[in-house]
Amino acid sequence: MEISDKRIDGGKAFDWGRTSREYARYRDIYPEIFYRKIVDRGLCIQGQRVLDLGTGTGVLPRNMYRYGAKWTGTDISPEQIAAAKQMAAAENKDIDFQAVSAENISFPKASFDVVTACQCFWYFDHEKVMPVLYDLLKPEGKLLILYMAWLPFEDEIAGASEELVLKYSPKWSGAGETRKPIWIPDVCYRYFELEDHEEYDVMIPFTRESWHGRMKACRGVGASLSGEELKKWEGEHIALLERIAPAEFEVLHYAALAVLKKK
């Protein structure tokens, strides 16, 4: 499904379905501490029902399934949901995946203890979504927003790869990340109060192949470039990594979370 939003990439259209293969193979990169910080806050654990918005290939629910929560995952891309279902079935995990946008989800009131949004919160129409999430959550329910990004001004490989993305997608708004708390739009505070937030550094291991795949799966590359542009970008990026990256390396990222409590 093609998406165009003037807030993102200058309105350039993108389609996550075009990156489903790379997304499934190369985006499952969150370190153990990423999940541990969630569980240590008593979230997404045994006895809870959790709704994961923008689930993609189901990375969050599939990796947190072991902690015992009952998961539902939704995503606007049917291709991403198809991949999520296939992977969960192969892992023998009972997760309900549905292809639907966050703005169009429909569940009974007070269905969930926790709603999660990982790497996707800024895509939503918050005026529409926030009252819906408020209704879907039980009393004392929590909204958990999660994020992780490489730090291009501090990591040479990340910075060089990002420059190449910008060569082909100069309006890509995913560039130039620095450490900061997760952005919470004002409308959220009508329904929720910020309970907790944390930002921390992590080193993520890659090979040349897996970093290339990770970059290809980003919005400014595989989700938006034409076939010819993508072919050229791939050739240049592979050559770039052969020049500057060892066979195995780590890339500096920061991770962040924000916990909002239902008013």
N, C-alpha and C positions, 0 to 999 in steps of 0.2 A: 504494500500500500504506500503510495507516494504521499509525502507530507511536505507542506510548505508553510512556514511560519516566519513572519517578518522579524520576529525577535531573534531568530536563529539563522546564522550564515547569510545574513542579508536577504532572507527569503528564498534562497536557493533550495530547490526541491531535493529531498532525499528519501530513500526507501530502505528500511532495515532488512526487508526480505531479501534484498540482493546480497546481503552479507551473512546470511544465516549459516552457511557452511563454515566460513572463517570464524564467525561469532561462536559457534558451538565448539570449535576446535581450539581457539586461541584466547577467548575472553574469560575462561574459568581460571583466573589468576589470583584471586584474593588469598592472602596468607591466613594461616590459622588464627592469628591474633585478631583479624578482622571479625571473625565469627565469635571468638571468645569474648570480645568486648560487648557483643550483643547479649550473649548468654549470661555474662556476669551482671548485667543489668536486669535479669529476670525476664527477658523478652524472648519470644519465639521458642518456648520450651514446652515440655510435657503439660498437657491439660489446656493449652491455648489453641485457639483458632486464629490463623494468620492469613491475611490477604496481601499478596505481593503484586503491586502495580508495576507495569512496565517490566515484566519478568524476563523478557527476552527468551533465551533458551533455558530458563529455569535455573540459572546458576545459584541464586540465593536459596530457594526452597530445596533444591537437590542436595546442596552441601549442608544445609541445616536440618535436613530430615532426621538425622541421627539423634537430635535433641528432643524429639517426641511430639512436636506441635503438629496439628492438622493444617495442611497448607492448601491454599487456592492461589493460582497465579494467572494474571491477565496481561495481555499485551495487544497493541493495535495491529501487529503484524501476524497474519495467518501463517506465514512461513516460519517465523520464530517459534510460534506455538506448536507447529507440527514438529519442529526439531526438539522442543522441550518434551513433548509427549513421547517421542521416540526414545530419547535418552533416559527419561524417567522409567519407562517400561523396561528398558535394557538393564536398569539398575534395580528393578523390582521395587519401585517406590510409588506409593499410592498418592499421587498429587493431582488435583483437579486443575487442569489448564484450560483457559478459555480465551478465544480471540475476540477481544473487545477493547475499545479505548477506555481510558480512565474516566472520560466524561460520560460514558454510556454504561458503566457498570450498574448492575441491578441485583441487589441481594436484600433479604429482609432486614429490618432495622435491628441493631444490636447483635449482628451476626458474628462479629470478630472481636478478639481481645487486642490484636495488634494489626496495624496496616503498615507495610514496609514499602519504600520507594527507593530503589538502588540505581544510581546513575541515570535517573529519569525525571526527577521532580520538576525541573525547570521547563519540561515540555508541556506541562499540563495547563489547561485553562483553569486557574486557581479559583476564580469567582464561581465557576460551576462545580468544581470538584470538592472544595473544602466542606460545604454543607452536606454533601453526600457522604463524605468520609466521617463527618461528625455523627450522622445518623447510623452509619454502618457499625460504628464502634460501640461496645458495651460501656456502661458507666465506668469511669476510671481507665478507659481504653487509651492506648498509646499509638501515636504516629511516629514511626522511625524512618528517618531520612538518612541515606548512606551515600558515600561518594569516595572515589579514589582516582587520583590522576598523577601522571608523571610530572616532574619539575624541570621544565626545559631550560631554565636559566642556570641550573645547578648541575645538570647531568648532560654530558657532551653528546651521548648517543641520542637521548631523547630530544635534545635541542636541534641536532642536525636532521633527524627524521621529521621533526615538526616543520622546519624550514622548507623541506621538500613538499610536505602536504600543502603549505601555503603557496608554493609555486603554482600548484594546480588548482587550489581552492583558496584564493586570496581573501575571501570574505568568511572563511571558516572561523566561527566564533569559539571553537574549542581550544584555541591556541593561547599560549601565554599564561598558563596556570601558575599561581603562587599560593602558598599556605594561607588559608583563611577559613573562618567558620562557614558552614553551609548557609546560603542565602535563604531566608524565610520571608516571603512576601507578606505585606501588611494584612491582607485579608485572612491569613491563617490565624491571626491573633483574635479574631472575632469568635473563633470556635475552640482554639487551643492555647495553652500557655507553654512556653519553653521550659522544660524540666531539666535538661542536661545537654551538654554538647562537649565534644572532644575532637582535637586534631592531633595527628601523630605521624611520624615518618616510618616508612617501611621500604625495604629493599626487595625487589621482585626479580627472581632469576629468569633468564631467557637464553635461548640460543638464537643465532641469526635467523633461523627459520621461524621460530615462534614469535620473535619480535616483529619480523616482517608481516606475519599473519595478524598479529595484534594491531599493527598500524593499518593494514589493509581493511580491517574490520571497523575502523573508525568512520564517523559520519562524513568527514571531509574527503574520504578516499572511496572505499568500496560501495558506500551507500549513495554516493552522489556523482561520481565521475562517469563519463561515457566510456564505452568499451575501449575506444582508441586511447583516450586519456589514461585509463586504468593500466593498459598495457605499457604505455610509456613510463608511468609512475613506477610500476613494478620493476622494470628494467633499471631505472635510475636508483631505486631504493636498494635493490639487491647489490648493485655495484657500490653504493655508498657504504653499506654494512661490511662488504668485503674489504674496504679501505680502512674503516675506523673501528670496527668491532672485532673482538676475539670470538672464537667459536662459541664460548659460553661467557656470560656476563650478567651483571645485575643492573637494574635501572632504579634510580631513586624516585619514589613516589611519596605523596602524603595521602593519608586517609582521614576521613572525617565522618562524624555522625551527629545527628541532632534528634533528641527525643522530645516530642510534644505531647502533653497530656490533655485529654479532653476536658473542657471546662464543665 
